[in-house]
Amino acid sequence: MRSPAVVPATTPQPPTTPTQQQHKNKKSFQMSTSEELELKANQEKAKALVKDLRDVNKKIAQQEVIKKAKAKINDKQTYKND
């Protein structure tokens, strides 16, 4: 047979006045707003960094293609000269 669930006793909290409650709400609202702004700023920075990284990777890829093409041209010229 199961025993009934035990519910822990809670200690009664003192009632808060409306001004205390409003102050709490304002403070938590400000914190969440500043956290949201910080999060949004970080997301924008991350997007900018990703874009910069893509640009750098494109430049590197282009440079590698040019380097390989020059090496092929060099090899063909060397082969013709021999």
N, CA, C and O atoms as a GROMACS GRO file, in nm:
protein
  328
    1MET      N    1   0.084  -0.119   0.000
    1MET     CA    2   0.000   0.000   0.000
    1MET      C    3   0.088   0.125   0.000
    1MET      O    4   0.188   0.133   0.073
    2ARG      N    5   0.051   0.219  -0.081
    2ARG     CA    6   0.131   0.342  -0.093
    2ARG      C    7   0.100   0.438   0.021
    2ARG      O    8  -0.011   0.447   0.072
    3SER      N    9   0.206   0.509   0.058
    3SER     CA   10   0.184   0.613   0.160
    3SER      C   11   0.150   0.743   0.087
    3SER      O   12   0.198   0.765  -0.024
    4PRO      N   13   0.071   0.827   0.148
    4PRO     CA   14   0.033   0.952   0.081
    4PRO      C   15   0.156   1.040   0.060
    4PRO      O   16   0.250   1.037   0.140
    5ALA      N   17   0.154   1.118  -0.044
    5ALA     CA   18   0.266   1.207  -0.074
    5ALA      C   19   0.281   1.310   0.036
    5ALA      O   20   0.183   1.366   0.087
    6VAL      N   21   0.404   1.333   0.072
    6VAL     CA   22   0.432   1.430   0.176
    6VAL      C   23   0.457   1.564   0.110
    6VAL      O   24   0.544   1.577   0.023
    7VAL      N   25   0.382   1.663   0.150
    7VAL     CA   26   0.397   1.797   0.096
    7VAL      C   27   0.475   1.878   0.198
    7VAL      O   28   0.432   1.892   0.313
    8PRO      N   29   0.591   1.932   0.158
    8PRO     CA   30   0.669   2.009   0.255
    8PRO      C   31   0.596   2.136   0.294
    8PRO      O   32   0.529   2.200   0.213
    9ALA      N   33   0.611   2.171   0.417
    9ALA     CA   34   0.547   2.292   0.467
    9ALA      C   35   0.625   2.412   0.416
    9ALA      O   36   0.748   2.412   0.418
   10THR      N   37   0.554   2.512   0.371
   10THR     CA   38   0.621   2.634   0.323
   10THR      C   39   0.608   2.741   0.429
   10THR      O   40   0.507   2.751   0.499
   11THR      N   41   0.712   2.820   0.438
   11THR     CA   42   0.707   2.928   0.535
   11THR      C   43   0.636   3.045   0.471
   11THR      O   44   0.665   3.080   0.356
   12PRO      N   45   0.545   3.106   0.540
   12PRO     CA   46   0.472   3.219   0.482
   12PRO      C   47   0.565   3.337   0.459
   12PRO      O   48   0.647   3.371   0.545
   13GLN      N   49   0.552   3.399   0.344
   13GLN     CA   50   0.633   3.516   0.310
   13GLN      C   51   0.558   3.641   0.351
   13GLN      O   52   0.436   3.647   0.341
   14PRO      N   53   0.632   3.741   0.397
   14PRO     CA   54   0.563   3.866   0.433
   14PRO      C   55   0.504   3.929   0.307
   14PRO      O   56   0.567   3.926   0.201
   15PRO      N   57   0.387   3.986   0.318
   15PRO     CA   58   0.326   4.047   0.200
   15PRO      C   59   0.410   4.165   0.152
   15PRO      O   60   0.464   4.240   0.233
   16THR      N   61   0.419   4.181   0.024
   16THR     CA   62   0.494   4.294  -0.030
   16THR      C   63   0.398   4.406  -0.062
   16THR      O   64   0.283   4.384  -0.102
   17THR      N   65   0.446   4.526  -0.044
   17THR     CA   66   0.363   4.641  -0.077
   17THR      C   67   0.366   4.662  -0.228
   17THR      O   68   0.459   4.616  -0.294
   18PRO      N   69   0.270   4.730  -0.282
   18PRO     CA   70   0.269   4.753  -0.428
   18PRO      C   71   0.396   4.822  -0.477
   18PRO      O   72   0.444   4.792  -0.586
   19THR      N   73   0.451   4.916  -0.397
   19THR     CA   74   0.572   4.985  -0.442
   19THR      C   75   0.691   4.890  -0.446
   19THR      O   76   0.774   4.899  -0.536
   20GLN      N   77   0.700   4.800  -0.348
   20GLN     CA   78   0.810   4.703  -0.350
   20GLN      C   79   0.797   4.613  -0.472
   20GLN      O   80   0.896   4.582  -0.538
   21GLN      N   81   0.676   4.572  -0.502
   21GLN     CA   82   0.653   4.484  -0.617
   21GLN      C   83   0.688   4.557  -0.747
   21GLN      O   84   0.750   4.498  -0.836
   22GLN      N   85   0.649   4.683  -0.758
   22GLN     CA   86   0.680   4.760  -0.879
   22GLN      C   87   0.830   4.776  -0.895
   22GLN      O   88   0.883   4.767  -1.005
   23HIS      N   89   0.900   4.801  -0.783
   23HIS     CA   90   1.045   4.818  -0.787
   23HIS      C   91   1.111   4.689  -0.835
   23HIS      O   92   1.203   4.692  -0.917
   24LYS      N   93   1.064   4.576  -0.784
   24LYS     CA   94   1.118   4.447  -0.827
   24LYS      C   95   1.096   4.428  -0.977
   24LYS      O   96   1.188   4.388  -1.049
   25ASN      N   97   0.976   4.458  -1.023
   25ASN     CA   98   0.945   4.441  -1.165
   25ASN      C   99   1.031   4.530  -1.253
   25ASN      O  100   1.080   4.487  -1.357
   26LYS      N  101   1.050   4.656  -1.213
   26LYS     CA  102   1.132   4.748  -1.291
   26LYS      C  103   1.276   4.698  -1.298
   26LYS      O  104   1.337   4.700  -1.405
   27LYS      N  105   1.328   4.653  -1.186
   27LYS     CA  106   1.466   4.608  -1.182
   27LYS      C  107   1.485   4.486  -1.272
   27LYS      O  108   1.580   4.480  -1.349
   28SER      N  109   1.396   4.389  -1.262
   28SER     CA  110   1.409   4.270  -1.345
   28SER      C  111   1.386   4.304  -1.491
   28SER      O  112   1.448   4.243  -1.579
   29PHE      N  113   1.299   4.401  -1.520
   29PHE     CA  114   1.276   4.442  -1.658
   29PHE      C  115   1.401   4.507  -1.715
   29PHE      O  116   1.440   4.479  -1.828
   30GLN      N  117   1.465   4.593  -1.636
   30GLN     CA  118   1.587   4.659  -1.682
   30GLN      C  119   1.696   4.556  -1.708
   30GLN      O  120   1.768   4.565  -1.807
   31MET      N  121   1.709   4.459  -1.620
   31MET     CA  122   1.813   4.359  -1.636
   31MET      C  123   1.787   4.277  -1.761
   31MET      O  124   1.878   4.251  -1.839
   32SER      N  125   1.663   4.235  -1.780
   32SER     CA  126   1.634   4.153  -1.897
   32SER      C  127   1.650   4.235  -2.024
   32SER      O  128   1.692   4.182  -2.127
   33THR      N  129   1.617   4.363  -2.019
   33THR     CA  130   1.634   4.447  -2.137
   33THR      C  131   1.782   4.464  -2.168
   33THR      O  132   1.821   4.454  -2.285
   34SER      N  133   1.864   4.490  -2.068
   34SER     CA  134   2.007   4.507  -2.093
   34SER      C  135   2.069   4.375  -2.139
   34SER      O  136   2.158   4.374  -2.223
   35GLU      N  137   2.022   4.265  -2.083
   35GLU     CA  138   2.072   4.135  -2.127
   35GLU      C  139   2.031   4.108  -2.272
   35GLU      O  140   2.109   4.054  -2.350
   36GLU      N  141   1.908   4.146  -2.306
   36GLU     CA  142   1.862   4.128  -2.444
   36GLU      C  143   1.943   4.214  -2.540
   36GLU      O  144   1.978   4.170  -2.649
   37LEU      N  145   1.971   4.338  -2.499
   37LEU     CA  146   2.051   4.426  -2.583
   37LEU      C  147   2.192   4.371  -2.601
   37LEU      O  148   2.247   4.375  -2.711
   38GLU      N  149   2.248   4.321  -2.493
   38GLU     CA  150   2.382   4.263  -2.501
   38GLU      C  151   2.382   4.140  -2.592
   38GLU      O  152   2.473   4.122  -2.673
   39LEU      N  153   2.280   4.059  -2.579
   39LEU     CA  154   2.268   3.940  -2.663
   39LEU      C  155   2.256   3.980  -2.810
   39LEU      O  156   2.320   3.922  -2.897
   40LYS      N  157   2.173   4.080  -2.836
   40LYS     CA  158   2.154   4.126  -2.974
   40LYS      C  159   2.285   4.182  -3.030
   40LYS      O  160   2.320   4.157  -3.145
   41ALA      N  161   2.356   4.258  -2.948
   41ALA     CA  162   2.484   4.314  -2.993
   41ALA      C  163   2.584   4.202  -3.022
   41ALA      O  164   2.657   4.208  -3.122
   42ASN      N  165   2.587   4.101  -2.937
   42ASN     CA  166   2.677   3.988  -2.960
   42ASN      C  167   2.641   3.912  -3.086
   42ASN      O  168   2.729   3.867  -3.159
   43GLN      N  169   2.512   3.898  -3.113
   43GLN     CA  170   2.468   3.830  -3.235
   43GLN      C  171   2.511   3.908  -3.359
   43GLN      O  172   2.554   3.850  -3.458
   44GLU      N  173   2.498   4.041  -3.352
   44GLU     CA  174   2.538   4.124  -3.466
   44GLU      C  175   2.688   4.117  -3.487
   44GLU      O  176   2.735   4.111  -3.601
   45LYS      N  177   2.765   4.117  -3.377
   45LYS     CA  178   2.911   4.103  -3.389
   45LYS      C  179   2.946   3.968  -3.451
   45LYS      O  180   3.035   3.960  -3.536
   46ALA      N  181   2.877   3.864  -3.409
   46ALA     CA  182   2.904   3.730  -3.462
   46ALA      C  183   2.874   3.725  -3.611
   46ALA      O  184   2.950   3.666  -3.688
   47LYS      N  185   2.764   3.787  -3.653
   47LYS     CA  186   2.730   3.790  -3.796
   47LYS      C  187   2.838   3.863  -3.875
   47LYS      O  188   2.878   3.819  -3.983
   48ALA      N  189   2.885   3.975  -3.821
   48ALA     CA  190   2.990   4.052  -3.889
   48ALA      C  191   3.119   3.971  -3.898
   48ALA      O  192   3.186   3.972  -4.001
   49LEU      N  193   3.152   3.900  -3.791
   49LEU     CA  194   3.273   3.818  -3.792
   49LEU      C  195   3.261   3.704  -3.892
   49LEU      O  196   3.358   3.672  -3.962
   50VAL      N  197   3.144   3.643  -3.901
   50VAL     CA  198   3.122   3.535  -3.998
   50VAL      C  199   3.138   3.589  -4.140
   50VAL      O  200   3.199   3.524  -4.224
   51LYS      N  201   3.084   3.708  -4.165
   51LYS     CA  202   3.097   3.768  -4.298
   51LYS      C  203   3.244   3.795  -4.329
   51LYS      O  204   3.291   3.766  -4.439
   52ASP      N  205   3.317   3.852  -4.232
   52ASP     CA  206   3.459   3.878  -4.252
   52ASP      C  207   3.536   3.749  -4.278
   52ASP      O  208   3.623   3.744  -4.365
   53LEU      N  209   3.504   3.646  -4.204
   53LEU     CA  210   3.570   3.517  -4.222
   53LEU      C  211   3.545   3.462  -4.362
   53LEU      O  212   3.636   3.409  -4.426
   54ARG      N  213   3.421   3.473  -4.409
   54ARG     CA  214   3.389   3.428  -4.546
   54ARG      C  215   3.471   3.504  -4.649
   54ARG      O  216   3.525   3.445  -4.742
   55ASP      N  217   3.481   3.636  -4.630
   55ASP     CA  218   3.558   3.718  -4.723
   55ASP      C  219   3.705   3.676  -4.725
   55ASP      O  220   3.766   3.665  -4.831
   56VAL      N  221   3.761   3.653  -4.607
   56VAL     CA  222   3.901   3.611  -4.597
   56VAL      C  223   3.920   3.475  -4.664
   56VAL      O  224   4.016   3.454  -4.737
   57ASN      N  225   3.828   3.383  -4.639
   57ASN     CA  226   3.838   3.250  -4.700
   57ASN      C  227   3.828   3.259  -4.852
   57ASN      O  228   3.898   3.186  -4.923
   58LYS      N  229   3.743   3.348  -4.904
   58LYS     CA  230   3.733   3.367  -5.050
   58LYS      C  231   3.864   3.419  -5.106
   58LYS      O  232   3.911   3.372  -5.209
   59LYS      N  233   3.923   3.517  -5.038
   59LYS     CA  234   4.050   3.574  -5.085
   59LYS      C  235   4.159   3.468  -5.085
   59LYS      O  236   4.238   3.459  -5.180
   60ILE      N  237   4.164   3.387  -4.980
   60ILE     CA  238   4.263   3.280  -4.972
   60ILE      C  239   4.243   3.181  -5.086
   60ILE      O  240   4.340   3.140  -5.150
   61ALA      N  241   4.120   3.143  -5.111
   61ALA     CA  242   4.090   3.048  -5.219
   61ALA      C  243   4.132   3.107  -5.354
   61ALA      O  244   4.190   3.036  -5.437
   62GLN      N  245   4.104   3.234  -5.376
   62GLN     CA  246   4.143   3.299  -5.502
   62GLN      C  247   4.295   3.302  -5.516
   62GLN      O  248   4.348   3.275  -5.624
   63GLN      N  249   4.365   3.333  -5.408
   63GLN     CA  250   4.511   3.336  -5.412
   63GLN      C  251   4.568   3.198  -5.441
   63GLN      O  252   4.666   3.186  -5.515
   64GLU      N  253   4.508   3.094  -5.384
   64GLU     CA  254   4.555   2.958  -5.409
   64GLU      C  255   4.534   2.920  -5.556
   64GLU      O  256   4.621   2.856  -5.616
   65VAL      N  257   4.420   2.958  -5.613
   65VAL     CA  258   4.393   2.929  -5.754
   65VAL      C  259   4.495   3.000  -5.842
   65VAL      O  260   4.549   2.940  -5.935
   66ILE      N  261   4.522   3.126  -5.812
   66ILE     CA  262   4.620   3.203  -5.890
   66ILE      C  263   4.758   3.140  -5.878
   66ILE      O  264   4.830   3.128  -5.978
   67LYS      N  265   4.795   3.100  -5.758
   67LYS     CA  266   4.926   3.039  -5.735
   67LYS      C  267   4.940   2.909  -5.815
   67LYS      O  268   5.043   2.885  -5.877
   68LYS      N  269   4.836   2.826  -5.813
   68LYS     CA  270   4.839   2.699  -5.888
   68LYS      C  271   4.846   2.726  -6.038
   68LYS      O  272   4.919   2.658  -6.110
   69ALA      N  273   4.771   2.825  -6.085
   69ALA     CA  274   4.772   2.858  -6.228
   69ALA      C  275   4.911   2.906  -6.270
   69ALA      O  276   4.961   2.866  -6.374
   70LYS      N  277   4.972   2.991  -6.189
   70LYS     CA  278   5.107   3.040  -6.219
   70LYS      C  279   5.207   2.924  -6.220
   70LYS      O  280   5.296   2.920  -6.305
   71ALA      N  281   5.192   2.832  -6.125
   71ALA     CA  282   5.282   2.716  -6.120
   71ALA      C  283   5.267   2.631  -6.245
   71ALA      O  284   5.367   2.582  -6.298
   72LYS      N  285   5.144   2.611  -6.293
   72LYS     CA  286   5.122   2.533  -6.416
   72LYS      C  287   5.185   2.603  -6.536
   72LYS      O  288   5.249   2.539  -6.619
   73ILE      N  289   5.167   2.734  -6.544
   73ILE     CA  290   5.227   2.810  -6.654
   73ILE      C  291   5.379   2.798  -6.649
   73ILE      O  292   5.444   2.778  -6.752
   74ASN      N  293   5.435   2.810  -6.530
   74ASN     CA  294   5.580   2.796  -6.512
   74ASN      C  295   5.628   2.659  -6.558
   74ASN      O  296   5.728   2.648  -6.628
   75ASP      N  297   5.555   2.555  -6.517
   75ASP     CA  298   5.592   2.418  -6.554
   75ASP      C  299   5.589   2.401  -6.706
   75ASP      O  300   5.679   2.339  -6.762
   76LYS      N  301   5.487   2.454  -6.772
   76LYS     CA  302   5.476   2.442  -6.917
   76LYS      C  303   5.588   2.516  -6.987
   76LYS      O  304   5.644   2.468  -7.086
   77GLN      N  305   5.622   2.635  -6.936
   77GLN     CA  306   5.730   2.712  -6.997
   77GLN      C  307   5.863   2.640  -6.978
   77GLN      O  308   5.946   2.637  -7.069
   78THR      N  309   5.884   2.583  -6.860
   78THR     CA  310   6.007   2.509  -6.832
   78THR      C  311   6.015   2.387  -6.922
   78THR      O  312   6.123   2.355  -6.973
   79TYR      N  313   5.903   2.319  -6.942
   79TYR     CA  314   5.899   2.198  -7.026
   79TYR      C  315   5.931   2.234  -7.171
   79TYR      O  316   6.002   2.160  -7.239
   80LYS      N  317   5.878   2.349  -7.219
   80LYS     CA  318   5.905   2.392  -7.356
   80LYS      C  319   6.051   2.429  -7.375
   80LYS      O  320   6.109   2.403  -7.481
   81ASN      N  321   6.111   2.490  -7.274
   81ASN     CA  322   6.250   2.534  -7.284
   81ASN      C  323   6.347   2.417  -7.283
   81ASN      O  324   6.459   2.429  -7.333
   82ASP      N  325   6.307   2.304  -7.226
   82ASP     CA  326   6.398   2.189  -7.219
   82ASP      C  327   6.398   2.117  -7.345
   82ASP      O  328   6.468   2.016  -7.359
   0.00000   0.00000   0.00000
